[in-house]
């Protein structure tokens, strides 16, 4: 079982499109069970491409792509008079390296498999999680 990702966000350096590569049926069922038990939601880590210029395209997470700073007239006046311009950045929903790695390490110790889960816990799809079977 391996944890891989496509790349990193240009702005916040979060891993993009994290995926779990499994090689057996037991590992696959273990990933399904653990993702159901923890309610993983990593849609914000999906990869989006953004044009920064006529010849430059970068990978970004959905949070960084959707963030468009709004500057008020008072902010522009204060910037022109020499003080710092303050931009309020909303809290990020993306998972960073530490959170994804911790989730992955805990998943390896998951005692249940998909078939052992009660029916009320079996809900699919998992938001943003990609499972690849090799």
C-alpha positions as CSV (number, residue, x, y, z in Angstrom):
1,X,0.0,0.0,0.0
2,X,1.4,3.4,-1.0
3,X,0.4,7.0,-0.6
4,X,1.1,9.2,-3.7
5,X,0.1,12.6,-4.9
6,X,0.2,14.4,-8.2
7,X,2.2,17.5,-7.3
8,X,2.1,20.5,-5.0
9,X,0.0,23.7,-5.0
10,X,1.8,26.7,-6.3
11,X,0.5,28.9,-3.5
12,X,0.2,26.9,-0.3
13,X,2.4,23.8,-1.2
14,X,-0.4,21.4,-0.2
15,X,-0.3,17.9,-1.9
16,X,-2.6,17.7,-4.9
17,X,-4.8,14.7,-5.8
18,X,-3.7,12.4,-3.0
19,X,-4.3,8.7,-3.8
20,X,-3.8,5.4,-2.1
21,X,-2.3,2.6,-4.3
22,X,-3.3,-0.9,-3.1
23,X,-2.1,-4.2,-4.3
24,X,-4.5,-6.7,-2.6
25,X,-8.2,-7.1,-1.9
26,X,-7.6,-6.8,1.9
27,X,-5.8,-3.5,1.5
28,X,-8.6,-2.2,-0.7
29,X,-11.2,-3.1,1.9
30,X,-9.1,-1.7,4.6
31,X,-8.9,1.7,2.8
32,X,-12.7,1.7,2.2
33,X,-13.4,0.9,5.9
34,X,-11.0,3.5,7.2
35,X,-12.2,6.3,4.9
36,X,-15.8,5.5,6.0
37,X,-14.9,5.6,9.7
38,X,-13.0,8.9,9.5
39,X,-15.3,10.7,6.9
40,X,-12.4,11.9,4.9
41,X,-13.1,15.0,2.8
42,X,-10.1,16.1,0.6
43,X,-12.0,17.7,-2.3
44,X,-10.0,20.9,-1.6
45,X,-6.8,19.1,-2.5
46,X,-8.0,18.5,-6.1
47,X,-5.8,19.8,-8.8
48,X,-6.8,22.8,-10.9
49,X,-4.6,24.6,-13.5
50,X,-4.4,28.4,-13.6
51,X,-2.9,30.8,-16.1
52,X,-0.5,33.3,-14.5
53,X,0.6,34.8,-17.8
54,X,0.6,34.2,-21.5
55,X,3.1,31.4,-21.2
56,X,2.9,30.1,-17.6
57,X,0.4,27.6,-16.2
58,X,0.6,26.4,-12.6
59,X,-1.1,23.7,-10.5
60,X,-3.3,25.0,-7.6
61,X,-5.6,23.5,-5.0
62,X,-9.3,24.5,-5.2
63,X,-9.0,26.8,-2.2
64,X,-6.1,28.8,-3.7
65,X,-7.8,28.9,-7.1
66,X,-11.1,30.2,-5.7
67,X,-9.5,32.9,-3.5
68,X,-9.8,36.3,-5.1
69,X,-8.7,39.1,-2.8
70,X,-11.0,42.1,-2.6
71,X,-9.3,45.4,-1.9
72,X,-11.4,48.3,-0.7
73,X,-10.7,51.9,-1.6
74,X,-9.5,52.6,1.9
75,X,-7.0,49.8,1.5
76,X,-5.7,51.2,-1.8
77,X,-5.4,54.7,-0.2
78,X,-3.4,53.3,2.7
79,X,-1.1,51.4,0.4
80,X,-0.4,54.5,-1.7
81,X,0.4,56.5,1.4
82,X,3.0,54.1,2.5
83,X,1.3,51.8,5.0
84,X,0.9,48.0,4.5
85,X,-2.0,46.6,2.6
86,X,-3.8,43.9,4.7
87,X,-5.6,41.1,2.9
88,X,-7.8,38.8,5.0
89,X,-7.2,35.2,3.8
90,X,-10.0,32.8,4.7
91,X,-9.0,29.6,6.6
92,X,-8.0,26.8,4.2
93,X,-9.8,23.5,3.9
94,X,-6.9,21.7,2.2
95,X,-5.1,18.9,4.0
96,X,-1.3,19.4,4.4
97,X,1.4,16.8,4.4
98,X,1.2,16.1,8.2
99,X,-2.5,15.5,8.2
100,X,-2.6,13.2,5.2
101,X,0.4,11.2,6.5
102,X,-1.2,10.9,9.9
103,X,-4.4,9.7,8.4
104,X,-2.4,7.2,6.2
105,X,-0.5,5.8,9.2
106,X,-3.7,5.4,11.3
107,X,-5.3,3.6,8.3
108,X,-2.6,0.9,8.3
109,X,-3.7,0.0,11.9
110,X,-7.4,-0.2,11.0
111,X,-8.8,-3.3,12.6
112,X,-11.9,-3.6,10.4
113,X,-12.3,-4.3,6.7
114,X,-15.2,-3.2,4.5
115,X,-17.1,-6.4,4.9
116,X,-17.0,-6.2,8.7
117,X,-18.5,-2.7,8.9
118,X,-22.1,-2.3,9.9
119,X,-24.5,-1.3,7.2
120,X,-25.2,2.2,8.7
121,X,-21.5,3.1,8.3
122,X,-21.2,2.0,4.7
123,X,-21.6,5.2,2.7
124,X,-20.0,5.9,-0.6
125,X,-18.6,8.0,-2.3
126,X,-15.5,9.3,-0.4
127,X,-15.0,13.0,-1.0
128,X,-11.9,13.4,-3.0
129,X,-10.1,10.1,-2.1
130,X,-8.7,8.2,-5.0
131,X,-8.0,4.5,-4.6
132,X,-6.0,2.8,-7.3
133,X,-5.7,-1.0,-7.5
134,X,-2.6,-2.4,-9.1
